[in-house]
């Protein structure tokens, strides 16, 4: 995949995009259920209304990505950089946060219920 890919509304369920560069990609309304996205670069990507249910985003960078109303339920976000990410209205129930960098992440309105944040670090300033 190349930077700024247009994958809007595509069904990418179960794909392996580990370590791909999707910086600036248009993934709005894309389906990435159960996808392997470890260490993938999503910096500045548009994930509005994307379905990432049970996706593995361990070590990925969503720095400054836009993901309002995205579904991260059951997703693995351990060691994921969420700095500056807009998660307004995102569904995150049951996701694994671990040490995800949440400093400056826009969590206002996110539905987080039952998220697991073992050893999570970061503070909101």
Order of alpha helices (4+ residues) and beta strands (2+ residues): none
